[in-house]
Amino acid sequence: MDGWQRRYRLSNGPGGLGVTCTAEGLALAGVPLLAKGASGFQVRSAEEVAVLLERAYGRAELNAAVLLSGFGKIAIWLRLL
């Protein structure tokens, strides 16, 4: 480690271009990362999430499949609201 620590935060303000998480769901730049259906929120497919991440960050080294388990936990939490 070089002493630097990367920090992330939600961008819940109006028109935010980052990640938002509200009662309306999880989104990146306003694009839903979770699908909302009759039974509540569901995780979108790895392919859909990968496309969204690539469009937002370019060819960043982000693995959508790794993020999906976290998205699943958020979907469960949102169903409880």
NORVEN-V501857 format. One record per residue. N is the residue number from 1. SS is DSSP state (H for helix, E for strand, - for the rest). Layout:
n-><N | N>
ss-><SS | SS>
This chain:
n-><1 | 2 | 3 | 4 | 5 | 6 | 7 | 8 | 9 | 10 | 11 | 12 | 13 | 14 | 15 | 16 | 17 | 18 | 19 | 20 | 21 | 22 | 23 | 24 | 25 | 26 | 27 | 28 | 29 | 30 | 31 | 32 | 33 | 34 | 35 | 36 | 37 | 38 | 39 | 40 | 41 | 42 | 43 | 44 | 45 | 46 | 47 | 48 | 49 | 50 | 51 | 52 | 53 | 54 | 55 | 56 | 57 | 58 | 59 | 60 | 61 | 62 | 63 | 64 | 65 | 66 | 67 | 68 | 69 | 70 | 71 | 72 | 73 | 74 | 75 | 76 | 77 | 78 | 79 | 80 | 81>
ss-><- | - | - | - | - | - | - | - | - | - | - | - | - | - | - | - | - | - | E | E | E | E | - | - | E | E | E | E | - | - | E | E | - | E | E | E | E | - | - | E | E | E | E | - | - | H | H | H | H | H | H | H | H | H | H | H | H | - | - | - | - | - | - | H | H | H | H | H | H | H | H | H | H | H | H | H | H | H | H | - | ->
